[in-house]
Amino acid sequence: MMALNFPNPVRSFDAGRSCVSFWGSDASLEIAFQIEIDALRKLGADPDDGEAQMLATFDSHRDAILRAAASVYGRHKASYHRLTAADVSGRS
């Protein structure tokens, strides 16, 4: 069985859902992830940051976010996961 990986670097800001969306894959399955804005704030984003700044925070913490996503996915293999501030606690 192939492990979760993130071959697609695309991520998108979704103000309506208060998150940044990104995708991983497990073999031929696409796994959708969202990381809440509150989690990005925990990683250093300012509460007043807009789309560009939220995406910059995501990019500067991409490795930690992807590790958190892999950990969450490893506990429950589903096609969608929403990461919270608790999921990225202690990561930088």
Secondary structure, 3 states (H helix, E strand, C coil): CCCCECCCCCEEEECCCCEEEEEEEECCEEEEEEEEHHHHHHCCCCCCCCHHHHHHHHHHCHHHHHHHHHHHHHHCCCCEEEECHHHHCCCC
